[in-house]
């Protein structure tokens, strides 16, 4: 299902700025550079797309890691001997606690990476605004 959705999204070649560009060109305002305004919005959307792609990739990695962890835990617990099964359950529990830390670190890193990209774009936006407002 996720693969189908990716393929569908990959085939979409939508330009959300096509109509906007045409519309804004009709309303030329003296002293306002519409092309730089539109270019800045493109960069904003691109930053959001990249952040979403990073978050999606991180979630996929998280799910794969969780699946692997669960499989390993089930293999530890499935023992024919009752004493070994109890030992396997204890090992699985201890491993699960360590794995939870790993998963939390993975989630935290992916969020930090996505936020770093958005923060960088926000900084660029501020610099662009300051440059546009600076006396010439």
Helices and strands as residue ranges (DSSP letters): H 2-11, H 18-26, H 34-77, H 82-133
